[in-house]
Amino acid sequence: MEFSLVRTLSVAGCLVGSILVLSHVKALTRRSRYERVAEFFLPKAPSSLDPITHLKSYQGKLLRPVFEKLSKDAKLSSLSLAFRKAVGGLNVQYAAIGLAVLALVAIITKSATSALFAGILSPLLLLVLKSLRIYQDESARIRELKDGLPLYIEQISSFVASGLSIQSALDRYPKTIKGPWSVPSLRISAEIRRGANPGRAMGLVVAQYRLDDFGHLIRLLEANYSSPELPALLDEQSRSLRRRQQLELTEKLSKRAQAVWIPVSVAALVPGIIFVMIPFVSALHAFGGI
């Protein structure tokens, strides 16, 4: 096929332009009157769904076991959430980058196939890189929240011990200390104002931030948020969390110390194996004519 740069760029430009124009045509994007009216009468009834919605529902039921299995893995679940956030941030910038790469590769290689392949691959590569960056940011934020939890509990305990209520302590924390728990503390206080008890509010915010291993603290706040022994219980919870963090740090250091010996052992064993195998192979060769 004869390469034509003008023809290739014209086709790509017409394709992207047509997609952008059609995506903003009201007659094509608005739902039908049947769809708008049916959801008010029977929003969940199968008879009120059109064939496309039936197909989506069937696919959702078919793929639900796969998604549930993937959601049990914390790492895969975080990766899928990061990918969905990256896909949700798609805009015209990705199309512009694809067109720029397509034009550049077309000028350099003079190949329509290579240009189209590069134009399609570059936005996908950017999407993957953006997903990885979101995943790393989420992991770092979760790590900061877990590391700062003992200090956060100690400060709330000291505020409650000084005579403040649990909600006043949660409101005062962001004003006195700027840390990873400043924004979550405000959200917990907002949930309490909506009528939830402190334990329930903590559980809602923890679920929003995708944190685990907070069940004991949530149950403690639910049962003792109005008890005079709450500061002592919070101090004990903080000490327990610090001991757990120390154990995890010790385990991580021991694994790192063991990992250091792996290359050392390999570096010591490989030359010895070679020196042993050379006379052994020579003896076999002399003995059996191998």
C-alpha positions in Angstrom: 0.0 0.0 0.0 1.4 3.4 -1.0 2.0 5.6 1.9 0.4 9.1 1.9 1.0 11.3 4.9 -1.8 13.7 4.0 -4.3 10.9 3.5 -3.4 9.2 6.8 -3.6 12.4 8.8 -6.8 13.4 7.1 -8.5 10.0 7.9 -7.3 10.1 11.5 -8.5 13.8 11.9 -11.8 13.0 10.3 -12.3 10.0 12.6 -11.5 11.9 15.8 -13.5 14.9 14.7 -16.5 12.8 13.8 -16.4 11.1 17.2 -16.2 14.4 19.0 -19.0 15.9 17.0 -21.3 12.9 17.3 -20.7 12.7 21.1 -22.1 16.2 21.5 -25.2 15.8 19.3 -28.2 16.0 21.6 -30.4 13.8 19.4 -27.9 10.9 19.6 -26.9 11.2 23.3 -30.3 11.8 25.0 -32.3 8.8 26.1 -35.6 7.8 24.5 -38.9 8.8 26.1 -39.5 5.1 26.9 -36.3 4.9 29.0 -37.0 8.2 30.8 -40.5 7.2 31.7 -40.1 3.5 32.5 -37.6 4.0 35.3 -40.2 6.1 37.3 -42.7 3.3 37.3 -40.7 0.1 37.6 -37.1 1.0 38.1 -35.9 -2.5 38.9 -38.4 -4.6 37.1 -37.0 -6.6 34.1 -40.0 -5.7 32.0 -39.1 -2.0 32.1 -35.7 -2.5 30.6 -34.8 -2.3 27.0 -32.8 -5.1 25.2 -29.5 -3.2 25.7 -30.1 -2.9 29.5 -31.1 -6.6 29.6 -27.7 -7.5 27.9 -25.8 -5.3 30.4 -27.6 -6.9 33.3 -26.9 -10.4 32.0 -23.2 -9.5 31.5 -23.0 -8.1 35.0 -24.5 -11.3 36.5 -22.1 -13.4 34.4 -19.0 -11.4 35.3 -19.9 -10.8 39.0 -18.2 -13.9 40.4 -15.0 -12.9 38.6 -15.1 -9.4 40.0 -15.9 -10.7 43.5 -12.9 -13.0 43.3 -10.7 -10.1 42.2 -12.0 -7.8 44.9 -10.9 -10.2 47.6 -7.3 -9.5 46.7 -6.4 -6.1 48.2 -3.7 -5.4 45.6 -5.8 -6.3 42.6 -8.7 -4.3 44.1 -6.5 -1.3 44.5 -5.2 -1.6 41.0 -8.6 -1.9 39.5 -9.8 1.2 41.5 -6.8 3.1 40.2 -7.5 2.0 36.6 -11.1 3.1 36.9 -10.0 6.5 38.2 -7.6 6.9 35.3 -10.3 5.9 32.8 -12.7 8.4 34.5 -10.1 11.1 33.8 -10.0 10.6 30.1 -10.4 13.7 28.0 -9.4 15.2 24.6 -5.8 15.4 25.8 -5.4 11.7 25.2 -6.7 12.0 21.6 -4.4 15.0 21.0 -1.4 13.0 22.2 -2.4 10.1 20.0 -2.6 12.3 17.0 0.7 14.0 17.7 2.4 10.6 18.1 0.7 9.4 14.9 2.0 12.4 12.9 5.5 12.2 14.3 5.8 8.4 13.6 4.3 8.9 10.1 6.9 11.6 9.3 9.8 9.5 10.6 9.0 6.0 9.4 6.9 6.8 6.3 4.7 3.8 7.3 0.9 4.1 7.7 0.8 0.8 9.8 3.5 2.0 12.2 1.9 5.4 12.5 -1.6 4.0 13.3 -0.1 1.5 15.8 1.8 4.2 17.6 -1.1 6.5 17.6 -3.3 3.8 19.3 -0.6 2.5 21.6 0.5 5.9 23.0 -2.8 6.8 24.8 -3.0 3.3 26.2 0.5 3.6 27.5 -0.3 6.9 29.1 -3.4 5.4 30.7 -1.4 2.5 32.2 1.2 5.0 33.6 -1.5 7.2 35.1 -3.1 4.1 36.7 0.2 3.1 38.2 0.8 6.6 39.5 -2.7 6.7 41.1 -2.1 3.3 42.7 1.3 4.4 44.1 -0.3 7.6 45.5 -3.1 5.6 47.1 -0.7 3.1 48.6 1.4 5.9 50.1 -1.6 7.7 51.5 -2.9 4.4 53.1 0.6 3.8 54.6 0.7 7.3 56.0 -2.7 6.9 57.6 -1.7 3.6 59.2 1.6 4.9 60.5 0.0 8.0 61.9 -3.0 6.2 63.6 -1.3 5.7 67.0 -0.4 9.4 67.3 -3.9 10.4 66.2 -5.5 8.2 68.9 -3.2 9.6 71.5 -4.1 13.2 70.6 -7.8 12.4 70.6 -7.4 10.7 74.0 -5.6 13.7 75.5 -8.3 16.1 74.2 -11.0 13.9 75.7 -9.1 13.6 79.0 -8.9 17.4 79.2 -12.7 17.6 79.2 -13.7 17.8 75.6 -16.4 15.6 74.0 -15.3 13.2 71.3 -16.8 15.4 68.6 -15.0 18.5 69.9 -11.8 16.5 70.1 -12.2 15.5 66.5 -12.9 19.1 65.5 -9.9 20.4 67.4 -7.4 17.9 66.0 -7.0 19.4 62.5 -6.7 22.9 64.0 -3.8 22.0 66.2 -2.0 19.3 64.2 -1.4 19.1 60.5 -1.1 15.4 59.6 -2.5 12.6 57.5 -5.5 12.3 59.8 -6.6 16.0 59.5 -9.1 15.5 56.7 -10.4 12.1 57.9 -11.0 13.7 61.4 -13.2 16.4 59.9 -15.1 13.7 57.9 -15.6 11.7 61.1 -16.9 14.8 62.9 -19.3 15.5 59.9 -20.7 12.0 60.1 -21.3 12.4 63.8 -23.2 15.6 63.1 -25.4 13.7 60.7 -26.5 11.4 63.6 -23.9 8.5 63.5 -22.2 7.5 66.7 -18.3 7.9 66.7 -17.7 4.2 66.0 -20.1 4.1 63.1 -18.6 7.4 61.8 -15.1 6.0 62.0 -16.2 2.9 60.1 -17.7 4.9 57.3 -14.6 7.0 56.9 -12.3 4.0 57.1 -14.4 2.3 54.4 -14.1 5.4 52.2 -10.3 5.4 52.6 -10.1 1.6 52.0 -8.4 0.9 55.3 -8.5 -2.5 57.0 -7.7 -3.9 60.5 -9.7 -1.1 62.2 -12.5 -3.3 63.6 -11.3 -3.3 67.2 -11.1 0.5 67.3 -14.5 0.9 65.7 -16.1 -1.5 68.2 -14.4 0.3 71.1 -15.8 3.7 70.0 -19.2 2.3 69.4 -19.4 0.8 72.9 -17.5 3.4 75.0 -17.8 6.8 73.2 -19.6 8.3 76.2 -17.8 6.4 78.9 -15.4 8.2 81.4 -12.9 5.4 80.7 -12.6 6.3 77.0 -9.2 8.1 77.4 -7.7 5.1 79.1 -9.1 2.7 76.5 -7.8 4.9 73.7 -4.3 5.0 75.2 -4.3 1.2 75.5 -5.4 0.9 71.8 -2.6 3.3 70.8 0.0 1.2 72.7 -1.3 -1.9 71.1 -1.0 -0.4 67.6 2.5 0.8 68.3 3.5 -2.7 69.4 2.0 -4.1 66.2 3.9 -1.6 64.1 7.2 -2.5 66.0 6.6 -6.2 65.3 5.9 -5.5 61.6 9.0 -3.4 61.4 11.1 -6.1 63.1 9.7 -8.7 60.7 10.5 -6.5 57.7 14.0 -5.9 58.9 14.6 -9.6 59.4 13.3 -10.4 55.9 15.6 -7.7 54.5 18.6 -9.1 56.4 17.8 -12.6 55.0 17.5 -11.2 51.5 21.0 -9.8 51.8 22.4 -13.3 52.2 20.8 -14.7 49.0 23.2 -13.0 46.5 26.1 -13.6 48.9 25.3 -17.3 49.0 24.9 -17.5 45.2 28.2 -15.7 44.7 29.9 -18.2 47.0 28.3 -21.4 45.7 28.5 -20.8 41.9 32.3 -20.8 41.7 32.5 -23.8 44.0 30.1 -25.7 41.9 32.0 -24.9 38.8 35.3 -26.0 40.3 33.7 -29.3 41.5 32.0 -30.0 38.1 35.1 -29.5 36.0 37.1 -32.5 37.4 33.9 -34.5 37.7 33.0 -34.1 34.0 36.7 -34.8 33.1 36.6 -38.0 35.1 33.4 -39.1 33.4 34.8 -38.3 30.0 37.9 -40.3 30.7 36.0 -43.2 32.3 33.1 -43.7 29.9 34.0 -41.8 26.8 31.3 -39.3 27.4 
